[in-house]
Amino acid sequence: MLTIDLDDFMFELQDGAIKHVGPSTRSATVKLYDTESVGVREYGDKRVKLTVADAEGNEVEIALFPDQVATLTDEIDRLRDDSPVFE
């Protein structure tokens, strides 16, 4: 299941194309639940791309720098040690 929360976005639909026409100070939150697959690969010269998908074909890609990947793996290791999720 994919949820998208768009905070006060304004879009224009013209000739079949969607265009954002509001100010550039908006934000969005995307959440993907019940994932079926996770992938990781090099992305360009300096980043790592994580790809997460569900059974419905929804997909989220995240490009991270190596220091962000290191932080993420440290946090996962901490959860493995302290969280009942990994029991």
ABEGO torsion letter per residue (X at the ends): XBBBBBBGBBBBBBGGBBBBABBAABBBBBBBBGBABBBBBBBEAABBBBBBBBAAGBBBBBBBBAAAAAAAAAAAAAAAAABAAAX
